[in-house]
Amino acid sequence: MKSAAHELRVEQKLFWRSRELAFFTFALPIVFYVLLASVYGRKRTDTIAGVPGSDYLLAGMLGYGVVATAFAGLAISLTIRRESGILKRLRATPLPGVSYFGGVLGSTLVVYAIEAIVLVAIACLGFDAAFPPRLFSLVLALLLGAVAFAAMGIGLTTVIRSAEGSSAVVNAIYLPMLFISGAFFEQDKFPDFLQKIADILPLSHFISLVLDILFHGQQIWDQWGDVAVVAAWGAFGAVVAFRRFRWEPREG
């Protein structure tokens, strides 16, 4: 526990000292929310998927945040550390692998928790959103999403071959997923084949879950379908990561 707590502190320092990482994974979803929600302002009559536009975008940006922070951020940073030999050197130290990943995952959860709090605060104070009535369910849903997407991000590192290609591979996956999953727009506006793809993507179900908890008065245990899909994707990522994760740089 002490080694994991120490690693958590180290990871937090590394994250906040990296201005580029902090901006693109932490601040950018917040910036997008302020810009896009400002289109709707405090008007409660302009709706997306049956809820005020700024409310819908809150759920969408919470989805954007979990993908940027837990999925993309972890996949890129771990790949760079692996290919630069940092992970190999860490493996040779007394620090257990479990403690290392405990610190990495814990840091990811802390960053996303702060991001979620800021987004909800801006929504409530700036755009007249109601304070989440099902706060416990919301926390559980955000925790589920963060852990699941973190597992998928770690699993993705097993197929990325180089540090130079990490951003390209991650962006090619998560940027289309953001749009198809309805982070910015209502899915009903997309062609049928894109909607069918969206139906199997974990982000679609995560956004739907958060939206139902935030604005439809649902509890997380009322939405087992969405929970099961997000959890299944997370479990798949965890299995891939457990079986194929590498500490050493790839050869060639």
Secondary structure, DSSP 8 states (H G I E B T S, - for coil): -HHHHHHHHHHHHHHHH-HHHIIIIIIHHHHHHHHHHHHHTT-SSSEETTEEHHHHHHHHHHHHHHIIIIIIIHHHHHHHHHHTTHHHHHHTSSS-HHHHHHHHHHHHHHHHHHHHHHHHHHHHHHH-----S-HHHHHHHHHHHHHHHHHHHHHHTTT---STTHHHHHHHHHHHHHHHTTSSS-GGGS-HHHHHHHTT-HHHHHHHHHHHHHHS---GGG-HHHHHHHHHHHHHHHHHHHHH--SS----
